[in-house]
Amino acid sequence: MLRRVLSALALSGLLLLVSAPAAAQCAMCRETASYQRAKAIEALNAGILVLGIPPVGVLGGIGFIAFKKRNTTRDDIERDQVA
């Protein structure tokens, strides 16, 4: 179980690193960044990353719970509540 979680985290980290060049690629962000200095561009990219973390965390949490409960039936839940 722990091995699967660590594998999933490693894969997520790898995907995050691979997608780094895609930062600031929306039209408005690209246009804003084109008129800024390098320091401001870095700050804009960091802001985009920070704003993206909560939705990814929520979706990851929901996905983890769904994966963990994928083989649970209603009978299992009712039996656990009675016990």
Helices and strands as residue ranges (DSSP letters): H 2-18, G 20-22, H 27-34, H 38-68, H 74-82
